[in-house]
Amino acid sequence: MVSLKKIKTACSSHHICFVCLKKASKNNRLSRINFNTVLHGYYQHQLFIKRTSRCCRTHLDESRQLRFDLYNMIPTSIKEHDAQFFEIFNYHRNHETSIFEKFKDLSQLDEKHCLKITGWDKEKFLRFSNFITSINDNSKRTKYQLIALYRYWLSTGSSQKVLASLFGSKTTQVQISNYLSDIRTAIYKDFVPFFLGARKKRSFFIRHSNKMVNKLLKLKHDELAIICDGTYTRLEKSSNNEFQYRCWSVQKTDSLIKPFIICCPDGWIIDCYGPFQASENDASILKYILKIDKDLNDILVPNKTIIFLDRGFRDILTLLKDDYKFDCKIPTCQQLVSKNDKPDSKSRQLSVKQTSDTKIVTKCRFMVEKQIGMLKNNKALDNIRNTEAGHIMIDYRICCSMINFDLKPSCPDGENAEKIASKILIRSQKKENDLEFLLGKHLDTKSICPIKISEIVDFPVLKPYICSCLSGKKVVGCCSHVGALIYYLGYAKYRELNFPAERLNKIFVDMENNESPNKPRYFRNKRRKLKDSSSESDSDSESESETSTENQDKKDKSKLKATSSSSKPITYVEQKEKNHEHEELEESTPKLEGKKRKNHSESESKDKNSIPIPEKNNNNKITPIKDNLQEFIKHIPKWSAMINYKNMNDIYLRDTCTVDYHLLGLWFYLRKINHEFLFYEASEEDFEKSLEEIMLKIDNNDWDLAREFLIKNIIKYDVSPTKRGKKFQISLFGSEFEFFIQFFLKYQKHELLQSCDQFCSKNNKEIISKDSEHIYFKKKGENIILYSCYTEKCKECRKKIEPKIKFLNKTNFIYIQSLKNDIFIKELPKEIKIENQTFKFFYSTVNKPGHFLGIFDFEKNLFAVDDISQRVNCLTPKTQSYFRLPTSISFYFLIGNKII
């Protein structure tokens, strides 16, 4: 017979909230509860909530659990249920396992849990445990639990009280202290001697070199290279004045103790020494170690040992060379440079030879810095309490031996190490930098107009380079200033950089704006969402996404009907089928049906501000488009394409934003504004045919073929595809000028006439340039003016020349480049006049880090186009982000009766 138990029970329904009893509706979507809600209701309130119950979303917290203050408000009724369910609940409550309880039985230990707690997989954890033989299991803990506890404490640095609560409900802080002491002693006794110390044979340490060091130093088979460096561990202030005095570092202005590390070039740590008091420098510590450690002296053979040091060892350098006969490698140090080697000039720069020698040393000795960084990743080894100072060096040595136990011999350049080392040796033979003559020209003085780094559009490949800093003459590598320029101009400028923890800049009281000092603002750290989720949450998210998509479609339709004066940005999205497997984004399309669409198009055509629609010309090969904005939206391209290239199929073309907006704008101009342009007599026949073919592809919305035709016949791209993953790909990453604008500048060829004083004989007569193509916008005060990069003065009247543009042929459209990154979309003139001809603004591209956007002018409203999302946003005063983006290329077309 089934035993029953009476208990308070909440209602269970898919259509009614079990908390407030509201019915589900479009405005009130119900969500499923998680299992923690069921457990908390039973354990804390003796209330049974079925797993299938649903409630309003406002009742749940961020973890989808019912808010604690609502349990007492749940309507309940007394019902009978199978008592076995509640016996299972009680058994689960009484036998909840801690994170270390699972290490009792290794056969049931989960691989992921082992990796999460110890940082090792199960196989490596067992292999380490086999070394520990001096500790036995008892009824309260096992050897495996203590090893996991010690590894967890080492990596997290958690207090013993926290560890006690994690180890078990009945475990005390004193027990945890004893556990850590026992396992620390056992590991130091059973494990450390195998993996730390200089008692091994010298040949063992010689094998722990790497290709880079062997090649750079041309090491012989019996030569040993080692790297030495000291580190420090901060600790609390102490009431013991003598101890506090010995721990105080004047250099770091903090209390600390110093461990000392000696390692091999591939990362094997030979030994860890210390702790030394803070007043001892690296030189005195190494001198003491060489005097005391006989095992280390046995492997450091005179004339066959190379030691890499930093400048902190300069005081002991003479001792190491003369007495110990070691070959010491140290970065260039001014205190060690003889007077004969110092340059005669007042410049404090290092010579080319000094920079090359320094680079070789730093290239070889960085491994000790890497290993010290791995040590400091263990939170228990830094910022320690004084109660831990008594065993901190035991922990340091254990941690060093664990690094050796888990060591993967490291070489910074991998398979390319020998090639890079050969190039370093070749360059290090150079005695001078090819650009040294520039240092004497005072290029950093005020008499030379500086150039903002953001204004440089095309960045060439740098072969020679030089800097005025201390190590600026480098020919092996470069200084940090040159490296930063290369990184920014060649990469970061075209990528959207997310700076870490930008929210921290906002936590301070804004004293300039008189912000209240006792009302701090709350900035919560934003974390990335986890990719893994339960099947329940997936199903909920799917239903939510379907609902949100339906609502978004309705909103988009209402926005499409609205006028451009709406306070919110209007979003138009066109739905396209997935043409290729690599496309992942798919947007929904707002559609107008029946009379509504007809009325909408009629109202647009009657608007005085709309772009004029040319009448149909039977002589044209292509029929002009009927609707302006709607047809424009339908032809928005999608970022990237799949093309056939160099006899290869399905080549992935990426970074197409450099050409997409210009192709779209030119297509609309040729179809809508001046569809006879293709038959302009000055056009080149091959170019004309290629351009017409591209326009036909865009007419059919076949952007992949249009881009393929552009690359093959206009750009004539000749770059071999690179393989990434399973696909070959090519990229149009770079400047718009490189991939598009330069091919159309022939339609705006012009002469530059001198314009100076009206009474000057050369005014409007002297030709400055006969074959110019480039036209720029420049910001002068608050005005935007046309600029030709000519800044000379007239030799007769001595007035500044303002060149005038005179087109060689009648020009239908012009591309104008922004000279600097200080011109924004709202500042561009709507119309410009050149030679009594009026050109009207149509579109401009704006530079977003790593991406280009297009801003188009329709009916005196600006619309932002993004080819990644295929969205069109009507810009309003609230969309300020677009107005802060600098313009790059602007397109103007000829208006009036002079359209050809």
Solvent accessible surface area in square Angstrom, and as a share of the most:
residue,aa,sasa,rsa
1,M,244,1.09
2,V,97,0.55
3,S,69,0.44
4,L,101,0.50
5,K,69,0.29
6,K,138,0.58
7,I,11,0.06
8,K,84,0.36
9,T,3,0.02
10,A,3,0.02
11,C,47,0.28
12,S,47,0.30
13,S,31,0.20
14,H,99,0.44
15,H,129,0.58
16,I,57,0.29
17,C,0,0.00
18,F,0,0.00
19,V,9,0.05
20,C,48,0.29
21,L,93,0.46
22,K,121,0.51
23,K,154,0.65
24,A,44,0.34
25,S,60,0.39
26,K,163,0.69
27,N,153,0.78
28,N,33,0.17
29,R,92,0.33
30,L,20,0.10
31,S,5,0.03
32,R,60,0.22
33,I,2,0.01
34,N,34,0.17
35,F,96,0.40
36,N,82,0.42
37,T,0,0.00
38,V,5,0.03
39,L,25,0.13
40,H,42,0.19
41,G,0,0.00
42,Y,5,0.02
43,Y,32,0.12
44,Q,110,0.49
45,H,52,0.23
46,Q,91,0.40
47,L,4,0.02
48,F,25,0.11
49,I,0,0.00
50,K,84,0.35
51,R,63,0.23
52,T,67,0.39
53,S,0,0.00
54,R,56,0.20
55,C,0,0.00
56,C,6,0.03
57,R,97,0.35
58,T,106,0.62
59,H,26,0.12
60,L,24,0.12
61,D,64,0.33
62,E,135,0.61
63,S,72,0.46
64,R,76,0.28
65,Q,24,0.11
66,L,0,0.00
67,R,92,0.34
68,F,128,0.53
69,D,91,0.47
70,L,10,0.05
71,Y,7,0.03
72,N,129,0.66
73,M,126,0.56
74,I,12,0.06
75,P,57,0.36
76,T,60,0.35
77,S,55,0.35
78,I,114,0.58
79,K,102,0.43
80,E,92,0.41
81,H,28,0.13
82,D,39,0.20
83,A,16,0.13
84,Q,115,0.51
85,F,112,0.47
86,F,3,0.01
87,E,106,0.48
88,I,111,0.56
89,F,24,0.10
90,N,63,0.32
91,Y,137,0.52
92,H,88,0.39
93,R,112,0.41
94,N,112,0.58
95,H,104,0.47
96,E,113,0.51
97,T,83,0.48
98,S,26,0.17
99,I,46,0.23
100,F,0,0.00
101,E,60,0.27
102,K,92,0.39
103,F,0,0.00
104,K,88,0.37
105,D,65,0.34
106,L,23,0.12
107,S,94,0.61
108,Q,150,0.67
109,L,9,0.04
110,D,79,0.41
111,E,84,0.38
112,K,163,0.69
113,H,24,0.11
114,C,0,0.00
115,L,97,0.48
116,K,164,0.70
117,I,10,0.05
118,T,4,0.03
119,G,48,0.46
120,W,9,0.03
121,D,54,0.28
122,K,43,0.18
123,E,109,0.49
124,K,37,0.16
125,F,0,0.00
126,L,62,0.31
127,R,102,0.37
128,F,0,0.00
129,S,1,0.01
130,N,110,0.56
131,F,56,0.23
132,I,2,0.01
133,T,103,0.60
134,S,55,0.36
135,I,20,0.10
136,N,120,0.62
137,D,83,0.43
138,N,80,0.41
139,S,108,0.70
140,K,129,0.55
141,R,20,0.07
142,T,19,0.11
143,K,33,0.14
144,Y,55,0.21
145,Q,1,0.01
146,L,0,0.00
147,I,0,0.00
148,A,0,0.00
149,L,0,0.00
150,Y,1,0.00
151,R,39,0.14
152,Y,42,0.16
153,W,11,0.04
154,L,2,0.01
155,S,51,0.33
156,T,57,0.33
157,G,33,0.32
158,S,26,0.17
159,S,60,0.39
160,Q,55,0.24
161,K,151,0.64
162,V,74,0.42
163,L,0,0.00
164,A,7,0.05
165,S,81,0.52
166,L,53,0.26
167,F,11,0.05
168,G,20,0.19
169,S,118,0.76
170,K,188,0.80
171,T,26,0.15
172,T,71,0.41
173,Q,73,0.32
174,V,95,0.55
175,Q,47,0.21
176,I,0,0.00
177,S,40,0.26
178,N,79,0.41
179,Y,18,0.07
180,L,4,0.02
181,S,53,0.34
182,D,64,0.33
183,I,0,0.00
184,R,22,0.08
185,T,88,0.51
186,A,5,0.04
187,I,0,0.00
188,Y,72,0.27
189,K,138,0.59
190,D,17,0.09
191,F,0,0.00
192,V,4,0.02
193,P,82,0.52
194,F,125,0.52
195,F,34,0.14
196,L,9,0.05
197,G,12,0.12
198,A,5,0.04
199,R,211,0.77
200,K,60,0.25
201,K,162,0.69
202,R,42,0.15
203,S,57,0.37
204,F,42,0.17
205,F,1,0.00
206,I,38,0.19
207,R,170,0.62
208,H,29,0.13
209,S,26,0.17
210,N,17,0.09
211,K,109,0.46
212,M,1,0.00
213,V,1,0.01
214,N,63,0.32
215,K,80,0.34
216,L,11,0.05
217,L,33,0.17
218,K,153,0.65
219,L,30,0.15
220,K,137,0.58
221,H,166,0.74
222,D,39,0.20
223,E,35,0.16
224,L,2,0.01
225,A,2,0.02
226,I,1,0.00
227,I,0,0.00
228,C,0,0.00
229,D,9,0.05
230,G,20,0.19
231,T,11,0.06
232,Y,57,0.22
233,T,0,0.00
234,R,77,0.28
235,L,12,0.06
236,E,79,0.36
237,K,158,0.67
238,S,27,0.17
239,S,117,0.75
240,N,86,0.44
241,N,124,0.63
242,E,118,0.53
243,F,66,0.28
244,Q,38,0.17
245,Y,180,0.69
246,R,121,0.44
247,C,4,0.03
248,W,101,0.35
249,S,7,0.05
250,V,126,0.73
251,Q,155,0.69
252,K,75,0.32
253,T,95,0.55
254,D,46,0.24
255,S,1,0.01
256,L,1,0.00
257,I,14,0.07
258,K,35,0.15
259,P,0,0.00
260,F,0,0.00
261,I,0,0.00
262,I,0,0.00
263,C,0,0.00
264,C,0,0.00
265,P,1,0.01
266,D,4,0.02
267,G,0,0.00
268,W,19,0.07
269,I,0,0.00
270,I,0,0.00
271,D,12,0.06
272,C,1,0.00
273,Y,30,0.11
274,G,34,0.33
275,P,68,0.43
276,F,35,0.15
277,Q,55,0.24
278,A,7,0.05
279,S,83,0.54
280,E,61,0.27
281,N,72,0.37
282,D,28,0.14
283,A,4,0.03
284,S,42,0.27
285,I,3,0.01
286,L,1,0.01
287,K,111,0.47
288,Y,116,0.44
289,I,5,0.03
290,L,2,0.01
291,K,155,0.66
292,I,96,0.49
293,D,26,0.13
294,K,159,0.67
295,D,50,0.26
296,L,1,0.00
297,N,51,0.26
298,D,106,0.55
299,I,5,0.02
300,L,6,0.03
301,V,52,0.30
302,P,72,0.45
303,N,119,0.61
304,K,84,0.36
305,T,1,0.01
306,I,12,0.06
307,I,1,0.00
308,F,1,0.00
309,L,0,0.00
310,D,33,0.17
311,R,98,0.36
312,G,33,0.31
313,F,0,0.00
314,R,87,0.32
315,D,107,0.55
316,I,5,0.02
317,L,13,0.07
318,T,91,0.53
319,L,48,0.24
320,L,0,0.00
321,K,93,0.39
322,D,81,0.42
323,D,97,0.50
324,Y,58,0.22
325,K,101,0.43
326,F,9,0.04
327,D,65,0.34
328,C,10,0.06
329,K,60,0.25
330,I,29,0.14
331,P,6,0.04
332,T,21,0.12
333,C,8,0.05
334,Q,90,0.40
335,Q,127,0.56
336,L,77,0.38
337,V,23,0.13
338,S,56,0.36
339,K,181,0.77
340,N,144,0.74
341,D,99,0.51
342,K,89,0.38
343,P,75,0.47
344,D,154,0.80
345,S,72,0.47
346,K,202,0.86
347,S,53,0.34
348,R,207,0.76
349,Q,21,0.09
350,L,8,0.04
351,S,48,0.31
352,V,4,0.02
353,K,134,0.57
354,Q,29,0.13
355,T,1,0.00
356,S,1,0.01
357,D,60,0.31
358,T,16,0.09
359,K,57,0.24
360,I,25,0.13
361,V,7,0.04
362,T,57,0.33
363,K,44,0.19
364,C,4,0.02
365,R,21,0.08
366,F,74,0.31
367,M,1,0.00
368,V,0,0.00
369,E,83,0.37
370,K,81,0.34
371,Q,1,0.01
372,I,17,0.08
373,G,32,0.31
374,M,78,0.35
375,L,0,0.00
376,K,55,0.23
377,N,103,0.53
378,N,24,0.12
379,K,127,0.54
380,A,5,0.04
381,L,0,0.00
382,D,35,0.18
383,N,112,0.57
384,I,5,0.03
385,R,145,0.53
386,N,48,0.24
387,T,111,0.65
388,E,38,0.17
389,A,26,0.20
390,G,78,0.75
391,H,46,0.20
392,I,1,0.01
393,M,16,0.07
394,I,53,0.27
395,D,0,0.00
396,Y,1,0.00
397,R,50,0.18
398,I,0,0.00
399,C,4,0.02
400,C,0,0.00
401,S,0,0.00
402,M,7,0.03
403,I,16,0.08
404,N,6,0.03
405,F,15,0.06
406,D,54,0.28
407,L,39,0.19
408,K,162,0.68
409,P,101,0.64
410,S,25,0.16
411,C,35,0.21
412,P,56,0.35
413,D,34,0.18
414,G,39,0.37
415,E,165,0.74
416,N,83,0.42
417,A,0,0.00
418,E,93,0.42
419,K,139,0.59
420,I,59,0.30
421,A,0,0.00
422,S,37,0.24
423,K,128,0.54
424,I,16,0.08
425,L,36,0.18
426,I,118,0.60
427,R,116,0.42
428,S,27,0.17
429,Q,140,0.62
430,K,82,0.35
431,K,183,0.78
432,E,112,0.50
433,N,7,0.04
434,D,91,0.47
435,L,38,0.19
436,E,56,0.25
437,F,125,0.52
438,L,51,0.25
439,L,58,0.29
440,G,57,0.55
441,K,113,0.48
442,H,122,0.54
443,L,91,0.45
444,D,127,0.66
445,T,60,0.35
446,K,203,0.86
447,S,104,0.67
448,I,76,0.38
449,C,112,0.67
450,P,118,0.74
451,I,127,0.64
452,K,134,0.57
453,I,69,0.35
454,S,34,0.22
455,E,25,0.11
456,I,59,0.30
457,V,85,0.49
458,D,82,0.42
459,F,56,0.24
460,P,89,0.56
461,V,133,0.76
462,L,70,0.35
463,K,164,0.70
464,P,68,0.43
465,Y,35,0.13
466,I,32,0.16
467,C,25,0.15
468,S,86,0.55
469,C,29,0.18
470,L,98,0.49
471,S,28,0.18
472,G,3,0.03
473,K,34,0.14
474,K,30,0.13
475,V,15,0.09
476,V,3,0.02
477,G,28,0.27
478,C,41,0.25
479,C,8,0.05
480,S,89,0.57
481,H,100,0.45
482,V,11,0.06
483,G,26,0.25
484,A,59,0.46
485,L,78,0.39
486,I,67,0.34
487,Y,117,0.45
488,Y,68,0.26
489,L,6,0.03
490,G,35,0.34
491,Y,107,0.41
492,A,3,0.02
493,K,20,0.09
494,Y,27,0.10
495,R,67,0.25
496,E,103,0.46
497,L,63,0.32
498,N,133,0.68
499,F,126,0.52
500,P,120,0.76
501,A,49,0.38
502,E,96,0.43
503,R,76,0.28
504,L,81,0.40
505,N,117,0.60
506,K,113,0.48
507,I,89,0.45
508,F,142,0.59
509,V,67,0.38
510,D,51,0.26
511,M,162,0.72
512,E,163,0.73
513,N,112,0.57
514,N,136,0.70
515,E,48,0.21
516,S,40,0.26
517,P,113,0.71
518,N,119,0.61
519,K,142,0.60
520,P,119,0.75
521,R,118,0.43
522,Y,182,0.69
523,F,62,0.26
524,R,142,0.52
525,N,66,0.34
526,K,189,0.80
527,R,200,0.73
528,R,232,0.85
529,K,192,0.81
530,L,160,0.80
531,K,199,0.84
532,D,132,0.69
533,S,68,0.44
534,S,67,0.43
535,S,91,0.59
536,E,56,0.25
537,S,30,0.19
538,D,61,0.32
539,S,53,0.34
540,D,14,0.07
541,S,55,0.36
542,E,107,0.48
543,S,48,0.31
544,E,55,0.25
545,S,56,0.36
546,E,111,0.50
547,T,27,0.16
548,S,62,0.40
549,T,65,0.38
550,E,104,0.47
551,N,66,0.34
552,Q,63,0.28
553,D,40,0.21
554,K,124,0.53
555,K,112,0.48
556,D,2,0.01
557,K,80,0.34
558,S,64,0.41
559,K,54,0.23
560,L,4,0.02
561,K,103,0.44
562,A,44,0.34
563,T,95,0.55
564,S,39,0.25
565,S,99,0.64
566,S,39,0.25
567,S,67,0.43
568,K,132,0.56
569,P,46,0.29
570,I,4,0.02
571,T,17,0.10
572,Y,12,0.05
573,V,3,0.01
574,E,25,0.11
575,Q,96,0.43
576,K,49,0.21
577,E,143,0.64
578,K,106,0.45
579,N,107,0.55
580,H,51,0.23
581,E,171,0.77
582,H,31,0.14
583,E,20,0.09
584,E,148,0.66
585,L,83,0.41
586,E,97,0.43
587,E,35,0.16
588,S,32,0.20
589,T,32,0.18
590,P,17,0.11
591,K,120,0.51
592,L,14,0.07
593,E,133,0.60
594,G,63,0.61
595,K,166,0.70
596,K,121,0.51
597,R,79,0.29
598,K,126,0.53
599,N,87,0.45
600,H,39,0.17
601,S,30,0.20
602,E,69,0.31
603,S,65,0.42
604,E,24,0.11
605,S,68,0.44
606,K,159,0.67
607,D,59,0.30
608,K,197,0.84
609,N,67,0.34
610,S,19,0.12
611,I,9,0.04
612,P,100,0.63
613,I,71,0.36
614,P,34,0.21
615,E,153,0.68
616,K,139,0.59
617,N,45,0.23
618,N,138,0.71
619,N,135,0.69
620,N,23,0.12
621,K,142,0.60
622,I,25,0.13
623,T,84,0.49
624,P,13,0.08
625,I,26,0.13
626,K,168,0.71
627,D,42,0.22
628,N,10,0.05
629,L,10,0.05
630,Q,23,0.10
631,E,39,0.18
632,F,0,0.00
633,I,10,0.05
634,K,69,0.29
635,H,15,0.07
636,I,2,0.01
637,P,0,0.00
638,K,31,0.13
639,W,55,0.19
640,S,6,0.04
641,A,0,0.00
642,M,25,0.11
643,I,4,0.02
644,N,69,0.35
645,Y,6,0.02
646,K,87,0.37
647,N,163,0.84
648,M,61,0.27
649,N,115,0.59
650,D,91,0.47
651,I,2,0.01
652,Y,39,0.15
653,L,0,0.00
654,R,56,0.21
655,D,13,0.07
656,T,0,0.00
657,C,8,0.05
658,T,3,0.02
659,V,0,0.00
660,D,0,0.00
661,Y,0,0.00
662,H,0,0.00
663,L,0,0.00
664,L,0,0.00
665,G,0,0.00
666,L,0,0.00
667,W,1,0.00
668,F,0,0.00
669,Y,2,0.01
670,L,1,0.01
671,R,4,0.02
672,K,0,0.00
673,I,17,0.09
674,N,6,0.03
675,H,23,0.10
676,E,73,0.33
677,F,4,0.02
678,L,5,0.03
679,F,87,0.36
680,Y,30,0.11
681,E,166,0.74
682,A,55,0.43
683,S,19,0.13
684,E,98,0.44
685,E,114,0.51
686,D,114,0.59
687,F,23,0.10
688,E,37,0.17
689,K,121,0.51
690,S,15,0.10
691,L,2,0.01
692,E,19,0.09
693,E,55,0.25
694,I,0,0.00
695,M,0,0.00
696,L,69,0.35
697,K,46,0.20
698,I,0,0.00
699,D,43,0.22
700,N,116,0.59
701,N,57,0.29
702,D,49,0.25
703,W,13,0.05
704,D,24,0.13
705,L,74,0.37
706,A,0,0.00
707,R,2,0.01
708,E,22,0.10
709,F,61,0.26
710,L,1,0.00
711,I,0,0.00
712,K,89,0.38
713,N,59,0.30
714,I,10,0.05
715,I,21,0.11
716,K,142,0.60
717,Y,43,0.16
718,D,112,0.58
719,V,74,0.42
720,S,74,0.48
721,P,22,0.14
722,T,79,0.46
723,K,123,0.52
724,R,158,0.58
725,G,70,0.67
726,K,197,0.84
727,K,77,0.33
728,F,75,0.31
729,Q,17,0.07
730,I,7,0.04
731,S,36,0.23
732,L,0,0.00
733,F,66,0.28
734,G,14,0.13
735,S,7,0.04
736,E,4,0.02
737,F,51,0.21
738,E,82,0.37
739,F,6,0.03
740,F,0,0.00
741,I,0,0.00
742,Q,76,0.34
743,F,46,0.19
744,F,1,0.00
745,L,2,0.01
746,K,61,0.26
747,Y,25,0.10
748,Q,1,0.01
749,K,66,0.28
750,H,1,0.01
751,E,32,0.14
752,L,11,0.05
753,L,31,0.15
754,Q,8,0.03
755,S,19,0.12
756,C,27,0.16
757,D,29,0.15
758,Q,137,0.61
759,F,171,0.71
760,C,17,0.10
761,S,74,0.48
762,K,57,0.24
763,N,24,0.12
764,N,71,0.36
765,K,155,0.66
766,E,75,0.33
767,I,68,0.34
768,I,44,0.22
769,S,34,0.22
770,K,143,0.61
771,D,92,0.47
772,S,19,0.12
773,E,49,0.22
774,H,71,0.32
775,I,2,0.01
776,Y,44,0.17
777,F,1,0.01
778,K,57,0.24
779,K,59,0.25
780,K,122,0.52
781,G,67,0.65
782,E,165,0.74
783,N,102,0.52
784,I,29,0.15
785,I,62,0.32
786,L,59,0.29
787,Y,42,0.16
788,S,27,0.18
789,C,70,0.42
790,Y,65,0.25
791,T,81,0.47
792,E,102,0.46
793,K,117,0.50
794,C,1,0.01
795,K,168,0.71
796,E,99,0.45
797,C,38,0.23
798,R,152,0.55
799,K,107,0.45
800,K,120,0.51
801,I,7,0.03
802,E,113,0.51
803,P,35,0.22
804,K,103,0.44
805,I,24,0.12
806,K,96,0.41
807,F,16,0.07
808,L,82,0.41
809,N,90,0.46
810,K,133,0.56
811,T,2,0.01
812,N,5,0.02
813,F,2,0.01
814,I,0,0.00
815,Y,0,0.00
816,I,0,0.00
817,Q,22,0.10
818,S,14,0.09
819,L,45,0.23
820,K,73,0.31
821,N,49,0.25
822,D,47,0.24
823,I,0,0.00
824,F,59,0.25
825,I,5,0.03
826,K,133,0.56
827,E,63,0.28
828,L,9,0.04
829,P,38,0.24
830,K,105,0.44
831,E,92,0.41
832,I,17,0.08
833,K,152,0.64
834,I,8,0.04
835,E,74,0.33
836,N,141,0.72
837,Q,16,0.07
838,T,28,0.16
839,F,0,0.00
840,K,66,0.28
841,F,5,0.02
842,F,2,0.01
843,Y,0,0.00
844,S,0,0.00
845,T,0,0.00
846,V,0,0.00
847,N,27,0.14
848,K,68,0.29
849,P,62,0.39
850,G,24,0.24
851,H,21,0.10
852,F,17,0.07
853,L,7,0.03
854,G,0,0.00
855,I,0,0.00
856,F,0,0.00
857,D,12,0.06
858,F,1,0.01
859,E,35,0.16
860,K,152,0.65
861,N,40,0.21
862,L,22,0.11
863,F,8,0.03
864,A,2,0.02
865,V,0,0.00
866,D,35,0.18
867,D,0,0.00
868,I,69,0.35
869,S,26,0.17
870,Q,9,0.04
871,R,72,0.26
872,V,0,0.00
873,N,28,0.15
874,C,2,0.01
875,L,17,0.09
876,T,8,0.05
877,P,103,0.64
878,K,147,0.62
879,T,17,0.10
880,Q,82,0.36
881,S,64,0.41
882,Y,42,0.16
883,F,23,0.09
884,R,159,0.58
885,L,30,0.15
886,P,25,0.16
887,T,2,0.01
888,S,26,0.17
889,I,8,0.04
890,S,0,0.00
891,F,0,0.00
892,Y,0,0.00
893,F,10,0.04
894,L,3,0.01
895,I,46,0.23
896,G,55,0.53
897,N,162,0.83
898,K,106,0.45
899,I,64,0.33
900,I,67,0.34
